[in-house]
Amino acid sequence: MINQTHFQEWTTESAVHPEIVKLNVQSFSKHEDWSPDCKLFDFLTPNPKRTNSGRLDAGGLRKYDKCLDSSGWGVNGIDPQTWDEMEWGRFKPDPDSLLAQPYLSKKTGQLEEAAKYLSPSGVPSRAVFLRSPDWTWETIARRYNVPITPEDRLRPGGFWQWVQNNSEVPIILEEGSKKAGCLLSLRYAAIGLPGIWMGRKYTNPITKFGEHLIPDLALFACPGRPVTILFDNDAKLKTKINVYKAIIATAKLLSKSGCKVTVAMLPDVENGKNAVDDFVVAGGDIDPIIENAIDWKDYRENCKPWEKWRQWRNPSTPEKQKAETERLARWFQQRAEKFKKWWRETRKFTPTITQNQKYTEYEDEIPDGSLVGIKANTGTGKTTLLQGKFQGPTIDRLNDLFDEGGQFYNNKGIMIAARNGLLLQNAKRLGFNHLQSEKCFYLLHEETSKIALCPDSLPHYLDPKWFDGAVVVLDEVMETIRHLLHSKTLNANRSNCLRLWGECLKRAKVIICLDANLADWALDDYIIKYAGYRKVIKVENQYKGDRAPVELLVGTSNNKSRMPENMEKPLREKGLNSRDISPYMPMIMSSGLPFITVDSQKKAEAIDWILTHICGKKGLRVDSKTIAEKYGQARKFMTDPDGWIKANLPEFIVVSPTVQSGIDINIRDYFTDVYGLFFGIVGTNTQMQMAGRVRDPNVQWHIACPEYSKTNNENFSSPEANEVIETLKDYLLQDAATVTKDLPELFKYIETLVEQNIADNPHYDAWAKLKAIENYEKANLRECLIEILTEAGHEVKLVELKHDDEGAKILSEASETVVRDESRDIFKALDKSPEEVKELLAKFDATWPDRCEIIKAGYKDRLPGIENSTIWSEELIYLFRKQRDFISQSELYYFLYHPEHIEEQQQELWGYLALGGMKFLGDVRSRHLKIKALEKLNIKYFLESDRLWTCHDPEIKQLLTKARRSKSISAALGITPGKDAIKYLKQVLNLIGYEVRLEKREAAGNRYYKFAPAKGSKKVALDFELVRTILSKCLAQKYDPIAAASDKSSNSKWEEAKAVLNLTSPENKVQTESEQMSDGLFSINDIGGNDIKTKLDLYQPPPDTPLGDLTLYEDYLPDFAKDLEILIAAPPVQQPDLTPIEAFKHKVQTFGWNVIKEAAKLSEALASKVIGFVEQLIDSGEWHFAPG
C-alpha cells in the first residue's frame, strides 16, 4: 500500500501513471513503540550482522532503532534473473525520519547530510525494472512494431521478459526509479539505475581491473539492441564532467556487447538541474529529445563539458592571471585555516572542575567506577596529588596522631606510562614497584599490589582477571596512547597489548588520567569506549605562574639581515636556514651550567663529546644508552634529579627524549641556560615536555626549531584523520589485491576482514587522529611550538643569528666521531646465536654492549654470509650506521628484479591474517606494493637506459603525470609528487640506492641527467660497486628459490588459508611440445583473446623506445586514432622507400609507444594493425611480450 503523500509525489511531481505507481511502490510507516518486527529494517538489511548469540551487532541495533522511527516509500520491481519480485530496491525516507537527519560522520568528525535515497546494505546494487500494466506493454509493442505472442503473455517475466527476448525493442537508461517510471508512463522501456556509475562495475574494485556491465544490464545488452542513455543535466561543471565520464564508461561496455548506443541530452536550465520527470511536469515534450539522441562516439568527441570551461578559465590576460593567482592563494589560506582549526580542536579540554592555583588539588574521594582526567601545567603537583591518594597509614606516637592513609592504599594499583624514566621516578614517590626494574612479576595477581609498567609489558598479565578492581593511573596519558598505537617497539605485539589494554580499562575500579596536554577526545572518544559507562570527572588547573623567557631561533644567515616583518613567509625565500644550530655551539661551550635537551640521539652524544673532550667539563648525558646501566649515574639521576644534582654538582646535563616526561628538576638558580635543540624528530607536545623539565622560571630558554619536519617515505601524510583512515584501507586492499590476483574469493574475504577490523574501531580512529596531528605538526612545527609556548605562559622572543662556521665544524666533527665510535663498538661486539639474541631483546635494561650484539646479529641475519666476505670490517659497519637506509635500498633494488620473493613474504602475511592471526593493520607496510608502484612507473626502463635525460623528455613528463594522477602510487611509495619531475625522480630512485646525477649543462639552460647507483659518502673508505655486488650475493643467498624451498615450512600460512577457504589457484595450461621448445616467452594467444587493451599493455618495447607524452594528445586522441588507421603503415614523405614494418617503427619513434598504444585502444581497426606489426617484431626478437 502507498499513502496519499507518497502517491502524489510519484504522480503529480514526477508524472508517473497511477497504475504503475500502485504496482511498484509501497509506503513504510513509523512505529510508535518498539517492535520486534520492522519491515523497513528487513527491506534495507537483508543480511544483518549478528553476534555469536544470534542478536544484532551494535551497528545493526542502531540501524534498527532508526528504522523504527522512520517512514518513507520503497520501490523494487521485478527481478530479471528469476522473474520473481526483486528483493533489492530503493527507499526514500520522509524528511522527519531519523534516517533523513544529519549524522556525525566518523570519518570527518562533522555533521553530514543523510543520503536522499537508500539501498539495502551488504548486497550488490542492481537496476530497477518497474512492473508494467498491459496497456503500456501493448503501446510499446505497437510503437516499435514488435508482436506480442500468446507465449509471451504466459511467461513469468511478462513485459520485461518480452523486451529481453526482442533485441529490436529500444531501452532507455535513466538514473532513478521515478524517472524510469515517468518514461515508462510515456511508453518507453526505461530501466532505472541507482546512480550514473551503477550500470557497470569492476571485477576487482581496488586495481580497477575487469570492468563489465552489471548482470541485470548484461541480460539486455545483446547485438543490435538500441540503447539510449538519458541522464540528468546539472548546472555544476564538476557534476557535468562526472556524468560525461559515466556515460562514456557505460556506453563503451554496451557498445562492446553489440548494442547501438546513443545519448540523449536534456536542455540546460538556469541555476539548477534538469531531470526527465521535471522536464515532463514542466510541459516539455520528451519524444524529440529521445529521437534526436546522438551516437555515443559523437557525444564523446563533441560534448566535452570542460571545453567551454577551459575557454572561460584560460588565464590569457594579465587580469585573468592575477585573478587565478588570488583564487589559489585564497584556497590555500582557507585550507591552512581549516587544518589549524582542527588541530586546535584536538587540543581542546572542557573541564567539569576548574582551578587556578599553584598546586592541583582533589580532596574529595574519587567515586568508584569513575574516569578522572586531570590537566595541569608541568610543576603544578599532579604527582603529589596522587601521592596523597596512595600513601600508607602513618602513626605519630609522640603527638598521639594516626593517619589511616590515602583512599587507594588498600587497592590494587596499576600505573602505565610510555617512558620508564617517568615510571622509575614516580614509582619511588608513590610507593609502586617497577615491574621490569624490580622483576616483581609474582605480584601481578596480588590484590593490593602496586605495579608501574610500560604498555609493552601488558602481556605479563596472563589472566585479564588480574586487572579486576585496580585503580589504573595513566601518567602522561597522551604520550601513552601515542606509544600504544604508534611506537615501533610494539610492532610485533601491538594487537595483544591493545587487547589487554582494553581489558585493563574495562575491569578497572577507577581510571585516573594525567597530562599537561590532556584533550577531550582521548577521554570521550577513546578511553571511555573501552572503559564502558563511567562518571567522567575533568579537572583543569589553569595556573601558569612564572614562566621562563624563551628566545626562539628563527634562522641563521651568513650575512646579518634585518628581522623580516612577515614571519609567515618561508625562511628559504628570506635567505635564512631554520635547521642551523651552529650559533648555539659557542654559546653552549661558554655557558656556565647549561641544561641541553636534544631530540636527536646522535646530536646529544655529539654535544656531550664536545663538552667533555673539548671543554673539559664533567657532566651527565641521559639517553637510552646511559639509562640502561643499572648502577650508572643516569639511572640514579632519573630516580631523584634534585638530590643527584645537589650531590654531584654537574657542569652540564644533556638529555634526549628518554626524559621527555616525568622528570621534575625543581632546583632553583643552578642552571644558567636551558637549550632546546630540535631537529623535527619529535612532535610539539614532546618538545614542550623536554624543555619543561627544568622548573626554574628565572633561567633563559634558547630554542631552535625548524619550520617543518622533513618526511621520508611517509605512506599516510594527510593532516585529515578521515583521509588517513581511507588511505590505510586503500593501501591494504591494494596490497591484498596484488597477491590475490588469481583468487578473487580470497580477496573478497580479505576485503571484508579489513573493513570489519577498521570500521567502528576506536583504536583505528585514535591511530588515524594521532597520525593526522603528527602530520600537521610536521608541516607546521615551529608555528605549533610557538603557539603552545605562548599558551603555557612563556614570553617568546624571535631572534635571528649569524651562521657560525667554527660551531658547525665542531658539531660535524663530533658527530662523525660518535658514529665512528659506535661502529667500532658494534664490530667488536661478541657474536651471538639467534637464541641468545632473543634473550637480549627480552631484557628490559639491555646495555649498550648488549645492543651492539643485537645490531651485529641483525646485520648478519639480513645479509647471510656477509661476515665471511672481503668487505666485512669496521668500515662497513660505519657505512651502515652513516647511511641507515643502505641495506633497505639494496633489498628493494634486489626485489625490483626478483619480485617473486617479496610476493611470497606478503602472501604469508595475508594468509596469516586470513586465518585469524593478530596483527594491527596500521603497522602493515608492504615492500611488495612498493615494487608494484615502481613497476607501474616503469623505473627499470630508466635504470637500464644509458641515455641522458632532461625534464622536458616526454617519458619523464609522462612518469610525473602518472604519479600525480595516482594516489595509490603515492601511498605505496610514501612520496607525494610535486611539479618538478627531476626532484620527484630523485626521491623515487633514492628508495633503491640510485641517484639523479647532473652530467652536463648547456648555455641555453638545459640540464642533462643520468640515473646511476649512488656514489655514497666520501668519508667511507670502501668501493661502493664492490659493496653492492657482495650485498646482492648475500641477498640472493637469503632469497634464492632453491634455498627458500628447502627452508620453507610445510605449513605455509598462505597455502593453509587457501585450503581452509577451499580455494585453488588456476592451473597452468599444459604446454605443447612447441611451446616447451620456445624461449619461455608467453604467447599472445594465452591472454584473453578478446581483450585488446590487455594485449596492448603487455607488449614491452626495447628500453630505448620513446614512450611519448600522452597529455599532448588526450583531448583529441580519438581523431588521432582515426588518422593513424590510415597512416600507421605509410612511409613518411622524406623516406618513401620504407617498408610497412619500418614505417610502423618510424611512427613509434615519432609519437611514442604509449601514445600509439592508447590510440589503438580506441579503434579496433588500428589495434588490429598495431598488434600485427608488434607480433612481427616479437617474432624477430626486437620486442617482447611479458604478462603479469
QUIRAQUI-V493746 format. One record per helix or strand of 2 or more residues. SS is the DSSP state (alpha for helix, beta for strand). FROM is the first residue (numbers start at 1). TO is the last residue. If there is no record, write none. Layout:
# QUIRAQUI-V493746
{{SS/FROM/TO} {SS/FROM/TO}}
This chain:
# QUIRAQUI-V493746
{{alpha/4/11} {alpha/18/24} {beta/25/28} {alpha/39/44} {alpha/58/68} {beta/72/75} {beta/77/78} {beta/90/93} {alpha/98/100} {beta/103/104} {beta/111/112} {beta/118/119} {beta/127/129} {alpha/134/144} {alpha/150/154} {alpha/158/165} {beta/171/175} {alpha/177/185} {beta/190/193} {beta/200/204} {beta/209/213} {alpha/215/218} {beta/226/229} {beta/233/234} {alpha/237/256} {beta/260/263} {beta/273/274} {alpha/276/281} {alpha/286/291} {beta/294/295} {alpha/296/302} {alpha/306/313} {alpha/318/346} {beta/353/355} {beta/370/376} {alpha/382/390} {beta/394/396} {beta/401/403} {beta/413/416} {alpha/420/430} {beta/433/434} {alpha/435/438} {alpha/441/443} {beta/450/453} {alpha/455/460} {alpha/464/467} {beta/471/475} {alpha/477/486} {alpha/488/490} {alpha/494/507} {beta/510/514} {alpha/520/531} {beta/535/541} {beta/550/557} {alpha/571/574} {alpha/582/590} {beta/594/598} {alpha/601/614} {beta/620/622} {alpha/633/639} {alpha/641/648} {beta/652/655} {alpha/657/659} {beta/673/677} {alpha/684/691} {beta/700/704} {alpha/721/739} {alpha/744/758} {alpha/762/779} {alpha/781/791} {beta/796/802} {alpha/805/827} {alpha/834/841} {alpha/848/862} {alpha/866/868} {alpha/874/882} {alpha/886/897} {alpha/899/914} {alpha/921/923} {alpha/927/936} {alpha/939/943} {alpha/954/965} {alpha/967/973} {alpha/981/990} {beta/994/1001} {beta/1007/1013} {alpha/1024/1039} {alpha/1041/1047} {alpha/1053/1060} {alpha/1073/1076} {alpha/1084/1086} {alpha/1092/1098} {beta/1099/1100} {alpha/1110/1112} {alpha/1114/1127} {alpha/1133/1135} {alpha/1140/1151} {alpha/1153/1160} {alpha/1164/1179} {beta/1184/1185}}
